[in-house]
Amino acid sequence: MRTHHLPIQGATCQGCAKKIRTALGAVPGADEIQVDLDEQTVTVRGDARPEALTRALAESGYGVKPAPEPEPEPEPESEGSDSARSGGDIQLAITGATCASCVRSIETALGGVAGVREASMNLADHSARVSGQAAPRDLIRAVESAGYGASVIDDPRRADQEREEREQAHYRQLLRHTGYGLGVGAPLMLWGLLGGSMTVQPGTWSQAAWLAVGVITLAVLAVPGRPFFVGAWKALRHHNANMDTLIALGTGTAWLYSMVVVLAPGLVPEAARHVYFEASAMIIGLISLGLALEVRARGKTSAAVKRLLDLRAKTARVLRDGGEQDIPVEQVVAGDRVRVRPGEKIAVDGEVEEGSSRLDESMLTGEPMPVAKGPGDSVAAGTLNEGGTLIYRATRVGADTALARIIELVKKAQGTKPPIGRLADRVSAVFVPTIMLIAVAAALAWFNLGPQPPFSHMMVAATTVLIIACPCALGLATPMSVMVGVGKAAEYGILIRQGEALQTAADLDTVVLDKTGTITEGRPALTRVLAADGDTEEEVLTLAASLEAGSEHPLARAIMTAAEERGLSPRSVCLLYTSD
């Protein structure tokens, strides 16, 4: 197989990336396609001809920028079919999933694709990770056949930003839906609790009033409740049942029964002419509120990963064409010579060629003391230059830097499932169908064995079972716990590589730490001054600060800080050396 790196232009979002993959996927021999929106490049692996790839890009509307074609990188021939894919992980953005049953359906659909070794979905961030040798288009087709939406995440950083924007808009929408639902349901519920009649009297004003309430409640079901009914319909079309199914059945049953009571009260016994419009509206409002809180919690748990992203430098000072250029760090390529000044962050991994300094690498190694760097030493992206100027040659850029790999590990750990999560998945596989059977059984029991009126008690019992048993907590408890745990650990500098470690940590009784920076402030400080006979502590500290005034060593800084805290000023010091 050969690898082709082609520049693109005009691609700004995941939709553009999808169009590019579709256009290049039609070229014979284009087996693996990866689009990098930040660097505006597309990588194609396979036996496709470069001319055909260039033509397909131009026809797709994303013209290739003029650039010399790089030398193709030889890759070992894969066994079996020429179109076999490498066994890397593919990450998908999932839409339409609402509960643990959805997760089970999606994982089952992905697991049925030829070449998939392992498929796991994280409901908390609506993403799925697939390991194996399957083609992305087959994975997307499998998810869509299950009734959900999917797209390949080519650029995780841009995908995270787009997902955050979507979730902010979704959060505001859910708050509006909550207001509509509770705005209608709460007054009706208070009316009933405070002694108001919830029954219909034929031929009176109450029948017309309840008809108006029924129309208003229908608007709540049609607007805030629409996503639940659409999700239930999609699940039904694909022979599935999920949380939306339970919500749609419960609220729909309550509204239909109430409308029958209003429009044809003669069909219902007089004692059963009770309306339940408030139940339909309150259920939509409360579930929308719960979903809004879930979205808000997801946003907070991703803050730790954002802090890791903030460790990266935004720009780099590259030496090109006899001068210095400040360019976005995404445009740095391996082999570039980069200058970093005191107080700046290292932009990409590299090797020092000129200069000497000390770097604060505590974010990477946990060691509190800055490390001296000189020609031949390696430097890592995200570390802080505390001393002189360095010129280094970039060796690893983009997703290949050590910091980028750490961020990817944290994200991957947030999506992994501990053993208890896999147990929840097995339960969810039969949960919704079981609940529906229980609801039918409860309705029949109340109808045949319950008190009068049987219709009213039957409907209330069935609706109660359907609504209360929504598997929201079953599907969200474990993934949200893993996201919060891994994210909170990353906030304090602890990186967890898999969710199973969190469950195992519950059994720990002893923790051994081997880095002083882990349990200390991570920087030296002066705690005590011992003065010789005849000298005071102030005199000794003043002399020490005077000697260290021009030094950038961490211990020198500790002495200077202690002197400043005591209000001592360094003096001019002259050192005399003798030959003996």
C-alpha positions in Angstrom: 0.0 0.0 0.0 1.0 3.6 -0.6 0.3 6.7 1.4 -0.6 10.0 -0.3 -0.8 13.4 1.5 -2.9 15.9 -0.4 -3.5 19.5 0.6 -7.1 20.7 0.5 -8.8 24.1 0.8 -12.3 25.3 1.9 -13.0 22.4 4.3 -14.3 23.9 7.6 -16.5 21.2 9.3 -17.3 17.6 9.7 -19.8 17.9 6.8 -17.0 19.0 4.5 -14.9 16.1 5.7 -17.7 13.7 4.9 -18.0 15.0 1.3 -14.3 14.7 0.8 -14.3 11.1 2.1 -17.2 10.3 -0.2 -15.5 11.8 -3.3 -12.2 10.1 -2.6 -13.9 6.8 -1.6 -15.2 6.5 -5.1 -11.7 6.4 -6.5 -10.5 2.8 -7.1 -7.7 1.8 -4.7 -8.5 4.5 -2.0 -8.8 2.2 1.0 -8.3 4.5 4.0 -9.1 8.2 4.0 -8.3 10.6 6.9 -9.2 14.3 6.8 -7.3 16.8 9.0 -9.4 20.0 9.0 -6.8 22.0 11.1 -3.9 21.3 8.8 -6.1 21.3 5.7 -4.7 18.0 4.4 -6.2 14.6 3.5 -4.2 11.3 3.9 -5.1 8.5 1.5 -3.7 5.0 1.9 -4.1 2.4 -0.9 -3.1 1.9 -4.5 -5.1 4.8 -6.0 -3.3 7.0 -8.5 -2.5 10.5 -7.3 -3.9 12.1 -10.5 -7.3 10.4 -9.9 -7.3 11.6 -6.2 -6.6 15.1 -7.3 -9.3 15.1 -9.9 -11.8 13.7 -7.4 -11.0 16.5 -4.9 -11.4 19.2 -7.6 -14.7 17.8 -8.7 -15.9 17.7 -5.0 -15.4 21.5 -4.8 -12.4 21.3 -2.5 -9.6 22.3 -4.9 -6.1 21.1 -4.1 -3.7 23.9 -3.3 -0.6 23.9 -5.6 2.1 21.9 -3.7 4.8 19.5 -4.6 3.7 15.9 -4.2 5.4 14.2 -1.3 7.2 11.0 -1.8 4.9 8.0 -1.1 5.7 6.1 2.0 6.0 2.3 1.4 3.9 0.2 3.7 4.0 -3.6 4.2 1.5 -5.5 2.1 -1.4 -6.7 4.1 -2.5 -10.3 4.1 -5.6 -11.3 2.3 -7.6 -8.8 0.3 -5.9 -5.8 -1.2 -8.5 -3.6 0.3 -7.9 -4.8 3.9 -7.8 -1.9 6.3 -5.2 -1.3 9.0 -6.3 -2.3 12.5 -6.6 1.2 14.0 -9.4 2.7 16.1 -12.2 4.5 14.4 -14.2 7.1 16.4 -17.7 7.9 15.5 -20.0 10.7 16.6 -23.5 9.2 17.3 -26.8 11.1 17.2 -30.2 9.9 18.3 -29.1 7.7 21.2 -31.0 8.4 24.5 -30.7 5.4 26.8 -28.9 2.2 27.6 -31.1 0.3 25.1 -29.9 2.6 22.4 -26.3 1.9 23.3 -26.9 -1.9 23.2 -28.5 -1.6 19.7 -25.7 0.5 18.3 -23.0 -1.7 19.7 -24.8 -4.8 18.4 -25.1 -3.2 14.9 -21.4 -2.2 14.9 -20.3 -5.6 16.2 -22.1 -7.2 13.2 -19.9 -5.4 10.6 -17.3 -7.6 9.0 -13.8 -6.9 10.4 -14.9 -5.3 13.7 -12.9 -6.7 16.6 -14.5 -4.5 19.3 -17.2 -1.8 19.4 -18.0 0.4 22.4 -20.3 3.4 22.7 -20.2 6.0 25.4 -23.7 7.5 26.0 -22.2 10.3 28.1 -20.5 12.0 25.2 -22.4 10.3 22.3 -19.4 8.7 20.7 -18.4 5.2 19.7 -15.0 3.7 19.3 -14.5 0.7 16.9 -11.4 -1.4 16.7 -10.7 -3.7 13.8 -10.4 -3.6 10.0 -13.8 -2.3 9.0 -14.5 0.4 6.5 -16.0 3.6 8.0 -18.8 3.7 5.4 -19.8 0.2 6.5 -19.9 1.3 10.2 -22.0 4.4 9.4 -24.4 2.3 7.3 -24.8 -0.2 10.2 -25.6 2.5 12.7 -28.1 4.1 10.3 -29.8 0.7 9.8 -30.3 0.6 13.5 -32.2 3.9 13.4 -29.5 6.3 14.6 -27.0 8.7 13.0 -23.3 8.5 12.7 -20.3 10.3 11.3 -16.5 9.7 11.4 -14.6 12.0 13.7 -11.6 13.0 11.5 -10.5 15.9 13.7 -11.1 15.3 17.4 -10.4 18.9 18.4 -12.8 20.4 15.8 -15.3 17.7 16.6 -15.2 18.5 20.3 -15.7 22.2 19.5 -18.7 21.5 17.2 -20.2 19.1 19.8 -19.8 21.7 22.5 -21.6 24.2 20.4 -24.4 21.8 19.6 -24.8 20.8 23.2 -25.0 24.5 24.3 -27.8 25.0 21.8 -29.4 21.7 22.9 -29.2 22.8 26.5 -31.0 26.1 25.8 -33.6 24.2 23.8 -34.2 21.7 26.7 -34.6 24.6 29.1 -37.3 26.1 26.9 -39.0 22.7 26.6 -38.8 22.4 30.4 -40.5 25.7 30.7 -43.3 24.8 28.3 -44.0 21.4 30.0 -43.9 22.6 33.6 -45.7 25.9 32.6 -48.7 23.8 31.5 -48.5 20.9 33.9 -47.7 22.6 37.2 -50.8 24.8 37.3 -53.0 21.9 36.4 -51.4 19.8 39.1 -51.8 22.5 41.7 -55.5 22.9 40.6 -56.1 19.3 41.4 -54.1 19.3 44.7 -55.9 22.4 45.9 -59.3 20.9 45.5 -60.2 21.7 41.9 -62.2 19.2 40.0 -60.3 17.0 37.5 -63.4 15.3 36.1 -65.5 16.1 33.0 -69.2 16.9 33.3 -71.0 16.5 29.9 -72.8 19.5 28.6 -71.2 21.9 31.1 -68.5 24.5 30.8 -66.0 22.0 32.2 -66.1 19.9 29.1 -65.2 23.0 26.9 -62.5 24.1 29.4 -60.9 20.6 29.4 -61.1 20.5 25.6 -59.0 23.7 25.5 -56.6 22.3 28.0 -56.3 19.1 25.9 -55.4 21.2 22.8 -52.7 23.1 24.8 -51.3 19.8 26.1 -51.2 18.5 22.6 -49.0 21.4 21.7 -46.7 20.4 24.5 -46.5 16.9 23.2 -46.0 18.2 19.6 -43.2 20.6 20.4 -41.2 19.8 23.5 -42.3 16.1 23.3 -41.6 15.7 19.6 -38.1 14.3 20.0 -39.4 11.5 22.2 -42.2 10.5 19.7 -39.8 10.7 16.8 -37.3 8.5 18.6 -40.0 6.0 19.5 -41.2 5.8 15.9 -37.6 5.2 14.6 -37.1 2.5 17.2 -40.4 0.9 16.2 -39.5 1.0 12.5 -36.2 -0.9 13.3 -37.9 -3.3 15.7 -36.3 -1.8 18.8 -37.6 -0.3 22.0 -35.9 2.4 24.1 -36.4 5.2 26.6 -38.3 7.2 24.0 -40.7 4.3 23.6 -41.6 4.3 27.2 -42.1 8.1 27.4 -44.2 8.2 24.2 -46.4 5.3 25.3 -46.9 6.8 28.8 -47.6 10.4 27.8 -49.6 9.4 24.7 -51.8 7.0 26.6 -52.5 9.6 29.3 -53.5 12.2 26.7 -55.6 9.9 24.5 -57.5 8.6 27.5 -58.2 12.1 28.7 -59.4 13.2 25.2 -61.7 10.3 25.1 -63.2 11.4 28.4 -63.6 14.9 27.1 -65.0 14.2 23.6 -67.1 11.1 24.4 -67.7 11.0 28.2 -70.6 8.6 27.7 -68.1 5.8 26.7 -66.5 6.0 30.2 -68.2 5.2 33.5 -69.0 8.4 35.4 -66.6 7.5 38.2 -63.8 7.2 35.6 -64.2 10.6 33.9 -60.9 11.9 35.3 -58.4 13.7 33.0 -54.7 13.3 33.1 -53.5 16.2 31.0 -51.2 17.4 33.8 -49.4 14.1 33.8 -48.5 14.3 30.1 -47.2 17.9 30.4 -45.4 17.3 33.7 -43.6 14.2 32.4 -42.4 16.0 29.3 -41.2 19.0 31.4 -39.5 16.9 34.1 -37.7 14.6 31.6 -36.6 17.6 29.6 -35.2 19.1 32.8 -33.3 15.9 33.6 -31.8 15.8 30.1 -30.8 19.5 30.5 -29.0 18.7 33.8 -27.3 15.8 32.0 -26.0 18.0 29.2 -24.8 20.6 31.8 -23.0 17.8 33.7 -21.3 16.6 30.5 -20.0 20.1 29.9 -18.5 20.4 33.3 -16.8 17.0 33.2 -15.1 17.9 29.9 -13.5 20.9 31.6 -10.5 18.9 32.7 -9.7 17.8 29.2 -10.0 21.4 28.1 -7.4 22.4 30.7 -5.1 19.8 29.1 -5.8 21.3 25.8 -4.9 24.7 27.2 -1.4 23.5 28.0 -0.7 23.5 24.3 0.9 26.5 22.7 -1.3 28.3 20.1 1.5 29.6 17.9 5.1 28.8 17.1 8.0 31.0 16.1 9.5 29.2 13.1 12.8 30.0 11.3 12.0 30.0 7.6 13.4 31.8 4.6 16.1 33.5 6.6 13.6 35.0 9.0 11.2 34.3 11.9 7.5 33.7 11.3 4.8 33.3 14.0 2.4 30.7 12.6 -0.4 28.5 14.2 1.1 25.5 15.8 -1.0 23.3 13.5 1.1 24.4 10.6 4.4 23.4 12.0 5.9 20.4 10.2 8.5 17.9 11.2 12.0 19.3 10.5 11.1 23.0 11.1 13.5 25.0 13.3 11.6 26.7 16.1 12.7 29.4 18.5 11.3 29.6 22.0 11.9 32.6 24.4 11.9 32.7 28.2 8.4 32.3 29.6 7.0 30.7 26.4 5.7 27.2 26.0 7.3 24.6 23.8 5.0 24.3 20.7 5.9 20.8 19.5 8.2 17.9 20.4 11.7 18.4 19.2 15.5 18.3 19.8 17.5 21.3 20.9 20.1 22.6 18.4 21.1 25.9 20.0 21.0 27.6 23.4 20.5 26.4 26.9 17.8 26.9 29.4 15.6 25.2 32.1 12.2 23.8 31.3 9.4 23.2 33.7 8.2 19.7 32.8 6.0 19.1 35.8 2.9 18.8 33.7 4.5 15.8 31.9 6.7 14.1 34.4 5.4 15.3 37.8 8.9 16.4 38.8 8.9 19.8 40.5 12.4 21.0 39.6 13.0 22.5 36.2 15.3 20.4 33.9 18.4 21.8 32.2 18.3 21.6 28.4 21.1 22.1 25.9 22.0 21.0 22.4 21.0 17.4 21.8 18.4 17.3 24.5 14.7 16.5 23.7 11.9 18.9 24.6 8.2 18.2 24.8 5.2 20.2 23.7 3.4 22.1 26.6 6.4 22.4 28.8 7.4 25.9 29.9 10.7 27.6 29.2 11.9 29.3 32.3 15.4 30.4 31.3 17.2 31.4 28.1 16.3 31.2 24.4 16.3 27.8 22.7 16.3 26.9 19.0 15.1 23.3 18.5 14.2 21.2 15.5 10.6 19.8 15.4 10.5 16.0 15.5 6.9 15.2 16.3 4.0 17.5 15.5 0.2 17.4 15.7 -1.3 14.2 17.1 2.2 12.6 17.5 3.4 14.8 20.3 3.5 13.4 23.8 0.9 15.9 25.1 -1.5 15.0 22.3 -1.1 11.3 23.1 -1.8 12.0 26.8 -5.0 14.0 25.9 -6.1 11.1 23.6 -5.5 8.6 26.4 -7.7 10.7 28.8 -10.5 10.9 26.2 -10.2 7.2 25.5 -10.4 6.4 29.2 -13.5 8.6 29.6 -15.2 6.3 27.1 -14.1 3.0 28.4 -16.5 0.7 30.3 -15.7 -0.9 33.7 -17.1 -4.3 34.5 -20.2 -2.8 36.1 -20.9 -0.9 32.9 -20.8 -4.0 30.9 -23.3 -5.6 33.4 -25.6 -2.6 32.9 -25.4 -3.2 29.1 -26.5 -6.8 29.5 -29.4 -5.8 31.6 -30.5 -3.0 29.2 -30.7 -5.5 26.4 -34.0 -6.9 27.9 -35.0 -4.0 30.1 -37.4 -2.1 27.9 -39.3 -5.1 26.5 -39.6 -6.4 30.1 -41.0 -3.1 31.3 -43.6 -3.0 28.6 -44.7 -6.5 29.5 -44.9 -5.5 33.2 -47.0 -2.5 32.2 -49.4 -4.7 30.3 -49.6 -7.1 33.2 -50.2 -4.3 35.6 -53.0 -2.9 33.5 -54.7 -6.3 33.2 -54.4 -6.9 36.9 -56.0 -3.6 37.8 -58.7 -4.0 35.2 -59.7 -7.4 36.4 -58.9 -7.3 40.1 -58.7 -3.6 41.0 -61.4 -1.3 42.5 -63.9 0.7 40.5 -63.6 2.4 38.1 -61.4 -0.2 36.3 -60.5 1.9 33.2 -59.1 4.7 35.2 -57.0 2.5 37.6 -55.8 0.4 34.6 -54.6 3.4 32.7 -52.9 5.0 35.7 -51.1 1.8 36.6 -49.8 1.2 33.1 -48.7 4.8 32.6 -46.9 4.8 36.0 -44.9 1.7 35.2 -43.9 3.0 31.7 -42.8 6.4 33.0 -41.0 5.5 36.2 -39.1 2.7 34.6 -37.4 4.9 32.0 -33.8 3.5 31.9 -32.2 7.0 32.0 -30.2 6.3 35.1 -29.2 2.8 33.9 -27.7 4.1 30.8 -26.1 7.2 32.2 -24.9 6.4 35.7 -21.8 4.4 34.8 -20.5 6.4 31.8 -21.1 9.7 33.7 -19.3 8.4 36.7 -16.3 7.4 34.5 -16.3 10.7 32.8 -16.4 12.6 36.1 -13.8 10.4 37.7 -11.3 10.5 34.9 -11.9 14.2 34.3 -11.5 15.1 37.9 -8.3 13.0 38.2 -6.9 14.8 35.1 -7.7 18.1 36.8 -5.3 17.2 39.6 -2.6 15.8 37.3 -3.6 12.1 37.6 -4.0 10.3 34.3 -6.2 7.2 34.2 -5.9 5.0 31.1 -9.0 2.9 31.5 -12.3 3.1 33.3 -11.7 -0.3 34.9 -9.0 1.2 37.1 -11.6 3.4 38.8 -13.7 0.4 39.8 -10.5 -1.4 41.0 -9.4 1.7 43.0 -12.4 1.2 45.3 -10.6 -1.8 46.8 -7.3 0.0 47.5 -6.2 0.5 51.1 -2.6 1.7 50.5 -1.2 4.2 48.0 2.5 4.6 47.4 3.7 7.8 45.6 7.2 8.0 44.1 7.3 11.7 43.0 7.7 14.6 45.5 5.8 16.9 43.1 2.7 14.7 43.6 2.2 15.5 47.3 4.1 18.8 47.6 3.7 22.2 46.0 6.2 21.3 43.4 8.6 24.2 44.0 11.3 24.7 46.6 10.8 27.2 49.4 13.1 28.6 52.1 11.9 27.4 55.5 14.7 28.2 57.9 17.9 30.3 58.1 20.8 29.1 60.3 23.1 32.0 61.2 26.7 31.6 62.5 27.7 33.2 65.8 27.7 37.0 65.5 25.4 37.2 62.4 21.7 37.6 62.3 19.3 35.7 60.0 18.5 38.9 58.1 22.2 39.6 57.4 22.7 36.0 56.2 19.6 36.1 54.0 20.5 39.5 52.6 24.0 38.2 51.6 22.5 35.0 50.1 19.9 37.0 48.1 22.6 39.4 46.9 24.7 36.4 45.6 21.6 34.8 43.9 20.1 38.0 42.4 21.3 37.2 38.9 20.5 33.4 38.9 17.5 31.6 37.5 18.0 28.5 39.5 14.9 27.3 41.4 16.8 27.4 44.7 18.0 30.9 44.0 14.4 31.9 43.3 13.4 30.4 46.7 16.0 32.5 48.4 15.0 35.7 46.6 11.3 35.1 47.4 12.1 34.6 51.1 14.1 37.9 51.1 11.3 39.8 49.4 8.8 38.5 51.9 10.9 39.8 54.8 11.4 43.2 53.0 15.2 42.7 52.5 16.9 44.2 49.5 19.9 42.6 47.8 23.3 44.4 47.9 26.0 44.8 45.3 28.4 42.0 46.0 32.0 41.7 44.7 33.7 38.3 44.9 37.5 38.1 45.1 39.4 35.0 44.2 43.0 34.3 45.0 45.3 32.0 43.2 45.9 29.9 46.2 
